[in-house]
Structures are given as C-alpha cells and as structure tokens.
Amino acid sequence: MTALDTTPLGTSAPARRPWIMGVFLLVTGAVGWWGAMALITERVAKLIDPQHVLNCDINPLVSCGSVMESWQASLLGFPNPLLGVAGFVAPIAVGVALLAGAQFARWFWVLFLAGVTGAWIFVTWLFTQSVYEIGALCPWCMLVWAAVIPMFWGLLAWLLATGRLTGGAGERFGAAVLPFTWAIVVVNYAVIALAIIVQFPTLLPSLL
C-alpha cells in the first residue's frame, strides 16, 4: 500500500482508510479557501474605503489592485474569489469525510474530479491572463494557484491508482505514476515560475 493508500475500492478494513488523501484535500482546500477569502476581504475593504491600501499591493508588478480592476477578475459578473470561497468548501468537506471513513460511489468521484479539473483549468487561465495580459501578479491569487495545482494532480493520480475511476490499464498507470506525482506538481510550478521570470525580468530586483 502506498502513502496515499492504493487499497482496492472494495476493501473495507478500517485500517486502510485513505486518511492521507483526506488530510491532503483538507489542507489544500483550506489554503485555497484562505487565499480566496483574503481577496474578498481586501476587495470589500477597498469598496468601503477607496483610500484603503491593499495588503497585497507591493509594487506595480506585484499588485492585487491591478488584477482586481481587470475584467478577468469578475469573469462571471461577480468577483472570482467568491467562486473560491464557495468551491473550496468541497475538498475540505470531502477530506473530512474521508478521515471519518466515508465511502463514495464512482459517480461522486467523477463529478468531484470534474470540479477540481475545472478549478485547475481556471487558475491556469488566470495565470496566463495575469502574466501576459494584465501584467501584474496578485499574491493571494498565486496562493490559490499553489493550492489547486497539487490538489488536481494528486487527486487524479490517486483516483486512478485506487481504481475509483477505472480499473485495468488506467489503474495500473495510476499506480505507476502516483509515487511521482510530486514531480508533476514541481514541473507545473516550474512552468509558471519560468513564465513569470521571463515576462517580468525586473521582478526579483524589485522585491529586494
């Protein structure tokens, strides 16, 4: 059994509950929720007092204010962080349920993975917009990105490896990839970091 518990779906022994995945979802969900809530708090403070200095406005390149003022920050007609405040409750709840020994049907995992995949696609799009269109980085947004990326890759590999999505070749592939999921996450982070460094060559000196 791997660290993330690749026990087959039909196993019911209490000792084989996927507690590490429960903790993983709980922690990443909580971090993402915190980042989204911080953004909402700062946005409300700015609405109440237009002179309020956002705690994430460091310089012209690292500025939540610049991102908040863009149309991308309210893609559906309301602030994007509201999606995070509501959406991150799901992984937190699932994590707690797993720690309590809950068992979920395959259709539930399919829907849950679809939601997390949507979150990963959304933060990837927001990353490209921040770097290549808006021209500014939002620290709290980046915290949300940092939470969603491992959540997506870790959940996908774990669901495949444990047969919760499919069996056969998919399960074998997942079991082979699962121990190296951390490397995929690092590569994902590295792509973002490289894009930021190339696009903002003066970023690091501006922070020193």
Secondary structure, DSSP 8 states (H G I E B T S, - for coil): --TT----TT---GGG--HHHHHHHHHHHHHHHHHHHHHHHHHHHHHH-TT---TTB-SSSBBHHHHHTSGGGGTTSS-THHHHHHHTHHHHHHHHHHHTT----HHHHHHHHHHHHHHHHHHHHHHHHIIIII--B-HHHHHHHHHHHHHHHHHHHHHHHTTSS--HHHHHHHHHHGGGHHHHHHHHHHHHHHHHHHH-TTHHHHH-
